[in-house]
């Protein structure tokens, strides 16, 4: 009878603390790899979104140029796409943009009229001119 009890204790199923810790370490490692991958793709997606935004605002500027004969002045800026600047007889009746969009990092787009052309720019994730990686400026000249 004693031998049966001893045998029963040895055959009990279950996980030891070491086995549970090994499983947790494996799960933590997989989660770490997943987080780095997702974070890298999120940065790339925001850069791509900024490029698309600059292209879309550029299309509105082209429509403005077609109607008004020139791009808005640097002083009027992108506001000329939302409200009639007063110096364009063919403006409207609907605005070229409903509102001035923000870049994916919630920063303002920078607009400058450069002679007969324009430069439209997002300062990237750091919001400052210059930078590298995902903080690099994205300009209409680069598209």
C-alpha positions, 0 to 999 in steps of 0.5 A: 500500500505504501508503494502505491502511494509513493508511485501515485505521488511520483506520477502527478502531472503539473508544471514546476516553477522553472518550467513556468519561468521558461515559458514566461521568458519565451513569451517576453522575448516574442513580445519584445521582437513584436514591439520593435517590429511594430514600432519600426513599421509605425515610423515608416507609415508616418513618413509615407503618410506625410509624403501623401499629405504633401502630395494632396496639398500640392494638388490643391495648390495646383488647382489654386494656381490654375484658377488664380494664375500663380501660387499663393504668396508666402504671406498668404500661405496655405490659408489661401486654400481655405479662405479667399485671399481677395487677390484671385478673381476665380477663387472658389466658390468652394475652398480648395481645402476644408482646413489646413491639415497637420502632418502625422506628428501634429506639426504644421506644414511649412509653405514658401513661394519660391519664385514661380514655384513653391516648397511645402515641407513637414519637419518630421517627428522632432518638429525642427528643421533638419534631422535624420531618420524619422526626424528628417524633413519631408519636402515637396522637392523630394517627391 
